[in-house]
């Protein structure tokens, strides 16, 4: 496993990710900031968030097929080009005209949504494809730490730049980070695997490709349940992004300082999880580790639903970070190990689609309920969902117990023979 530190590709991938994440992170903070200061900007931004979530849901099956059909490296390079084609012309517009129309701000935000809708599944499949399965756990931990580091860097830079430079310079910086990411990704050695070992390629229509992914999941109902349940902490974090400002202002009667501190506390918890999770998995196995990390998220949600105190809120955000990031690292690693690489795009897009549906439903429900009943009631609903997810994971014990094909983790239930065949994605 230590051989990963000799892999030049992982350093290039991490640098490319940090570059694009920092750029999109800064513009992701700046553009809403400028938009909500326009007349009716809050409503426009709300409709934009809802609309782009729906669009991402509708695109997820198509993106899943693309990821399995097309070179993953090429998809990532195309995505950087897409980002450059949006940000560079608008930056020039800002330098020339000196102001931006509302539709241009909406276009930048919408393009960021679309960028990440393709970026994450393509990167996920690329990592599974080009690295050895013994490196997956460490890789996903490094990517999680990188993600949180980029979020902290972009947040800090945004706070410095918003009061000092215009949106045109921020968009130009975003363009420069896309360009840097493109040049770095271009240097990653890559040879597309056209098929699994021993399989004959089958050429299908788009619909045939999509159905193949669906049929794979239909034959593995417990595996599907397992990965759905481990998705719920991430759904909880997405919902809390809407609830946090309301909870801080209306429930805690606190100011913007608390909002900033809770982001820092969450990032600290997430980084700690990214660093420590591989050690916990080696000691406890993935099953016990997932029960622990999802349990942390359940506990954190329960406290927010019933204990409205500022100091408690800040400390609980540590658990939020540990619970979500820790679950995500283990979940990604297990999915890389259990799903064939030729299907990973379509299978991952299914879970992404379910995640989008849940976010749409929860956003609609909370938008109607929170103004009348408050954010604590919304966290109580999230608590019910998280408890159900924890029970679902506990009920899916046999997904790991009976799987002899992937002996990378110490399951602690039944010893896997050292001569069992390992199937690489």
C-alpha positions in Angstrom: 0.0 0.0 0.0 2.9 2.4 0.6 3.6 2.2 -3.1 1.0 4.8 -3.6 3.4 7.5 -2.4 5.6 6.6 -5.4 2.7 7.1 -7.8 3.3 10.3 -9.8 -0.3 10.1 -11.1 -1.8 10.7 -7.7 0.2 13.9 -7.1 -0.9 15.2 -10.5 -4.5 14.3 -9.9 -4.5 16.0 -6.4 -2.9 19.2 -7.8 -5.4 19.3 -10.7 -8.3 18.8 -8.3 -7.1 21.5 -5.9 -6.6 24.0 -8.8 -10.1 23.6 -10.2 -11.8 23.2 -6.8 -10.3 26.5 -5.5 -11.3 28.4 -8.6 -14.8 27.1 -8.7 -15.1 27.4 -5.0 -14.2 31.1 -5.1 -16.6 31.9 -7.9 -19.2 29.6 -6.2 -19.1 32.0 -3.2 -18.7 35.2 -5.1 -21.5 34.8 -7.8 -24.3 34.1 -5.3 -23.0 37.0 -3.2 -23.3 39.4 -6.2 -26.6 37.8 -7.3 -28.5 38.1 -4.0 -27.7 41.8 -3.9 -29.7 42.4 -7.1 -33.4 43.1 -6.9 -35.2 39.8 -6.5 -31.8 38.0 -6.3 -32.8 35.7 -3.4 -35.8 34.3 -5.3 -33.7 33.9 -8.5 -31.0 32.1 -6.7 -33.5 29.8 -5.0 -35.1 28.9 -8.3 -31.7 28.4 -9.8 -30.7 25.9 -7.1 -33.9 24.0 -7.5 -33.8 24.0 -11.3 -30.2 22.9 -11.6 -30.8 20.1 -9.1 -33.6 18.9 -11.4 -31.4 19.3 -14.5 -28.6 17.3 -12.8 -31.0 14.6 -11.9 -32.2 14.4 -15.5 -28.7 14.3 -16.8 -27.3 11.7 -14.4 -28.3 8.6 -16.5 -26.8 10.1 -19.7 -23.6 11.0 -17.8 -23.4 7.5 -16.4 -23.4 6.1 -19.9 -20.8 8.6 -21.1 -18.5 7.7 -18.2 -18.7 4.0 -19.2 -18.4 4.6 -22.9 -15.8 7.4 -23.3 -12.3 7.8 -22.0 -12.6 9.1 -18.5 -9.5 11.3 -18.9 -11.0 12.8 -22.0 -14.2 13.6 -20.2 -12.3 15.4 -17.5 -10.3 17.4 -20.1 -13.6 18.3 -21.9 -15.0 19.4 -18.6 -12.1 21.8 -18.0 -12.6 23.2 -21.5 -16.3 23.7 -20.8 -15.3 25.7 -17.6 -12.8 27.8 -19.6 -15.4 28.5 -22.4 -17.8 29.9 -19.8 -15.5 31.9 -17.5 -13.1 33.5 -20.0 -15.6 35.3 -22.3 -17.5 36.5 -19.2 -14.3 37.8 -17.6 -13.5 39.7 -20.8 -17.0 41.1 -20.7 -16.5 42.3 -17.2 -13.2 43.9 -18.1 -14.7 45.6 -21.1 -18.2 46.6 -20.0 -17.6 46.9 -16.2 -20.8 45.2 -15.0 -22.7 41.9 -15.4 -26.3 41.2 -16.2 -28.4 38.9 -14.0 -28.5 36.2 -16.7 -24.7 36.2 -16.8 -24.5 35.5 -13.1 -27.1 32.8 -13.5 -25.0 31.3 -16.4 -21.9 31.1 -14.2 -23.7 29.4 -11.4 -25.5 27.0 -13.7 -22.2 26.1 -15.4 -20.7 25.2 -12.0 -23.5 22.8 -11.4 -23.0 21.2 -14.7 -19.2 21.0 -14.2 -19.5 19.1 -11.0 -22.3 16.9 -12.4 -19.8 15.4 -14.8 -16.5 15.9 -12.8 -17.2 13.7 -9.8 -18.5 10.6 -11.6 -15.7 10.8 -14.3 -13.0 11.2 -11.6 -14.5 8.4 -9.5 -14.3 6.0 -12.5 -10.9 7.2 -13.5 -9.4 6.5 -10.1 -11.0 3.0 -10.0 -9.6 2.3 -13.5 -6.0 3.5 -13.3 -5.0 2.6 -9.7 -4.7 -0.8 -8.0 -7.5 -1.8 -5.7 -5.1 -2.1 -2.7 -4.7 1.7 -3.0 -8.4 2.7 -3.1 -8.8 3.3 0.6 -5.7 5.6 0.9 -6.6 7.3 -2.4 -10.2 8.1 -1.3 -8.9 9.4 2.0 -6.4 11.7 0.2 -9.1 13.0 -2.1 -11.4 13.7 0.8 -8.6 15.7 2.6 -7.9 17.5 -0.6 -11.5 18.4 -1.1 -11.8 19.9 2.4 -8.4 21.7 2.0 -9.6 23.3 -1.2 -12.9 24.4 0.4 -11.0 26.1 3.2 -8.6 27.8 0.8 -11.4 29.0 -1.5 -13.4 30.3 1.4 -10.4 32.2 2.8 -9.5 33.6 -0.6 -13.1 34.6 -1.3 -13.3 36.5 2.0 -10.2 38.4 0.9 -11.1 39.1 -2.7 -14.8 40.0 -2.5 -14.2 43.4 -1.0 -11.0 44.1 -3.0 -11.6 43.0 -6.6 -14.5 42.8 -9.0 -16.3 39.7 -10.3 -14.3 40.0 -13.6 -11.0 39.3 -11.9 -12.6 36.4 -9.9 -13.9 34.8 -13.1 -10.4 35.3 -14.7 -8.9 33.5 -11.7 -11.5 30.7 -12.2 -10.5 30.5 -15.9 -6.8 30.2 -14.9 -7.4 27.4 -12.5 -9.4 25.5 -15.2 -6.5 25.9 -17.5 -4.0 24.8 -14.9 -6.1 21.7 -14.1 -6.4 20.9 -17.9 -2.6 21.0 -18.3 -2.1 18.8 -15.2 -4.7 16.3 -16.2 -3.2 16.1 -19.7 0.1 14.8 -18.1 -1.6 11.8 -16.4 -0.5 8.6 -18.3 -3.7 6.8 -19.3 -4.7 3.9 -21.5 -8.4 3.3 -21.8 -9.5 -0.2 -20.8 -12.0 -1.2 -23.4 -13.4 -4.2 -21.6 -13.1 -6.4 -18.5 -10.5 -9.2 -18.6 -11.9 -12.2 -20.6 -15.0 -10.4 -21.9 -15.9 -9.7 -25.5 -17.0 -6.1 -26.1 -20.7 -5.7 -26.9 -21.9 -2.7 -28.8 -25.3 -1.4 -27.6 -27.5 1.6 -27.9 -27.6 4.2 -25.2 -30.8 2.6 -23.8 -29.1 -0.8 -23.9 -26.2 0.5 -22.0 -28.4 2.2 -19.4 -30.5 -1.0 -18.9 -27.3 -3.0 -18.3 -26.5 -0.9 -15.3 -30.1 -1.1 -14.0 -30.2 -4.9 -14.4 -26.9 -5.3 -12.5 -28.4 -3.5 -9.5 -31.7 -5.4 -9.8 -29.8 -8.7 -9.4 -28.1 -7.3 -6.2 -30.9 -5.9 -4.0 -29.0 -6.0 -0.7 -26.0 -4.3 -2.3 -28.3 -1.6 -3.7 -29.8 -1.1 -0.3 -26.4 -1.0 1.3 -25.1 1.8 -1.0 -28.4 3.7 -0.7 -28.2 3.8 3.1 -24.6 4.9 3.1 -25.6 7.8 0.9 -27.8 9.4 3.5 -25.2 11.3 5.5 -24.3 13.1 2.3 -28.0 13.9 1.7 -28.1 15.2 5.3 -25.2 17.5 4.7 -26.8 18.9 1.5 -30.1 19.5 3.4 -28.2 21.2 6.3 -26.6 23.6 3.9 -30.1 25.1 3.5 -31.0 24.7 7.2 -27.7 26.1 8.7 -28.3 29.8 8.1 -31.9 29.6 9.4 -30.8 27.5 12.4 -28.1 30.0 13.3 -30.1 33.2 12.9 -33.6 32.1 14.0 -33.0 29.3 16.4 -29.6 30.2 18.0 -30.0 34.0 17.5 -26.4 34.1 16.5 -24.4 36.2 14.0 -22.4 35.5 10.9 -19.3 34.6 13.0 -21.0 31.4 14.0 -21.7 30.6 10.4 -18.0 30.9 9.6 -16.9 28.9 12.6 -19.3 26.1 11.9 -17.8 25.7 8.4 -14.3 25.5 9.9 -15.4 22.9 12.5 -17.0 20.8 9.8 -13.9 20.9 7.7 -11.7 20.0 10.7 -13.9 16.9 11.4 -13.9 16.0 7.7 -10.1 16.2 7.4 -9.7 14.2 10.6 -11.9 11.5 9.2 -10.0 11.5 5.9 -6.7 11.0 7.8 -7.9 8.4 10.3 -10.5 6.3 8.4 -7.9 4.0 6.7 -6.5 3.1 10.1 -10.0 2.4 11.5 -10.9 0.2 8.5 -7.7 -1.8 9.0 -8.5 -2.3 12.7 -12.3 -2.7 12.6 -13.2 -3.6 9.0 -15.5 -1.5 6.8 -18.8 -2.7 8.3 -18.0 -1.7 11.9 -16.4 1.6 10.6 -19.5 2.5 8.6 -21.8 1.8 11.6 -19.6 4.1 13.7 -19.4 7.0 11.2 -23.1 6.9 10.3 -23.8 6.6 14.1 -21.8 9.8 14.6 -24.0 11.5 12.0 -27.2 10.2 13.7 -26.0 11.5 17.1 -25.1 14.9 15.6 -28.5 15.2 13.9 -30.3 14.3 17.2 -28.4 16.9 19.2 -29.3 19.6 16.6 -32.9 18.6 16.8 -33.2 18.9 20.5 -30.3 21.0 22.0 -30.2 24.5 20.5 -27.0 26.0 22.0 -24.3 27.8 20.1 -21.3 26.0 21.6 -23.0 22.6 21.2 -23.8 23.5 17.6 -20.2 24.2 16.8 -18.9 21.1 18.5 -21.5 18.9 16.8 -20.3 20.2 13.4 -17.1 18.2 14.1 -19.2 15.1 14.3 -21.0 16.1 11.1 -17.7 16.3 9.4 -16.5 13.0 10.8 -19.7 11.2 10.0 -20.2 12.4 6.4 -16.5 12.3 5.3 -15.8 9.0 7.0 -18.8 7.4 5.5 -18.0 8.8 2.1 -14.4 7.4 2.1 -15.5 3.9 3.0 -18.5 3.9 0.7 -16.4 5.0 -2.3 -13.7 2.4 -1.6 -16.3 -0.4 -1.3 -18.1 0.7 -4.5 -14.8 0.7 -6.4 -14.1 -2.8 -5.2 -17.5 -4.3 -5.7 -18.7 -2.7 -9.0 -17.0 -3.7 -12.2 -15.3 -0.7 -13.9 -17.2 -1.1 -17.1 -20.4 -0.5 -15.1 -19.2 2.0 -12.5 -20.5 5.1 -14.3 -24.1 3.8 -14.7 -24.2 2.3 -11.2 -22.9 5.5 -9.7 -25.3 7.6 -11.7 -28.2 5.6 -10.3 -27.3 6.5 -6.7 -26.6 10.1 -7.8 -30.1 10.2 -9.3 -31.7 8.9 -6.1 -29.7 11.5 -4.2 -31.0 14.3 -6.4 -34.6 13.1 -5.9 -34.2 13.1 -2.1 -32.6 16.6 -2.1 -35.5 17.9 -4.3 -38.1 16.4 -1.9 -36.4 17.6 1.3 -35.8 21.1 -0.1 -39.4 21.4 -1.1 -40.6 20.0 2.3 -38.3 22.2 4.3 -39.1 25.3 2.3 -42.7 24.9 3.3 -42.2 23.7 6.9 -39.3 25.7 8.3 -40.8 29.2 8.1 -43.7 28.0 10.3 -42.2 25.4 12.5 -38.5 26.2 12.6 -35.3 24.4 11.6 -35.3 22.1 14.6 -38.3 20.3 13.2 -36.5 19.8 9.9 -33.5 18.3 11.8 -36.0 16.0 13.6 -37.1 14.7 10.2 -33.5 14.2 9.1 -32.9 12.3 12.3 -35.7 9.8 11.4 -34.1 9.3 8.0 -30.6 8.9 9.4 -31.8 6.3 12.0 -33.5 4.4 9.1 -30.3 4.5 7.1 -28.2 3.2 10.1 -30.7 0.3 10.5 -30.5 -0.4 6.7 -26.7 -0.7 7.0 -27.0 -3.0 10.0 -29.4 -5.2 8.0 -27.0 -5.3 5.1 -24.3 -7.1 7.0 -24.2 -10.0 4.6 -23.2 -7.8 1.7 -19.7 -7.8 3.2 -19.8 -11.1 5.0 -20.5 -13.3 2.0 -18.4 -11.5 -0.5 -15.3 -13.6 -1.1 -14.4 -11.8 -4.3 -13.0 -8.7 -2.6 -10.6 -9.6 0.3 -9.0 -6.1 0.6 -10.7 -5.3 4.0 -10.6 -7.3 7.2 -14.3 -8.0 7.5 -13.9 -9.7 10.9 -16.7 -12.1 10.2 -15.3 -14.9 8.1 -11.7 -15.3 7.0 -11.2 -14.9 3.3 -8.8 -17.4 1.8 -5.5 -15.9 0.6 -5.9 -17.9 -2.7 -9.3 -16.4 -3.5 -9.2 -14.6 -6.9 -9.2 -10.8 -6.8 -11.1 -9.3 -9.7 -9.8 -5.9 -10.7 -12.1 -3.2 -12.1 
